[in-house]
């Protein structure tokens, strides 16, 4: 009898913990995406954060492509003090069978993107 009670109690706490975890994740990850497309190609995406039923601007991404519809640049912005502020820029360069991806972080003091050399990637297309 004590074993059955222990199993039921343990099962209750496990299920309660799981539902509590899922509920927590849901309430703290309420992101809504609004995508803008032209001719089936995504050119921007605005992310809104939902908090207590109110949508607030959160992040924005813009995308640029080459003639082969390969992404060449994506830029991210953060919503701050009622305006979009630059955050990061990622550039993709297609060279032969490889892609060079460089990351730039916006420097508000210098008013320019600064290369982040430790984040540069070169991947081979085979």
Secondary structure, DSSP 8 states (H G I E B T S, - for coil): -HHHHHHHHHHHHHHHHHHHHHHHHHHT--EEEEEEEETTEEEEEEEEEEETTEEEEEEEEEEEE-TTS-EEEEEEEEEETTEEEEEEEEEEEEETTEEEEEEEEEETTTTEEEE-GGG-EEEE--
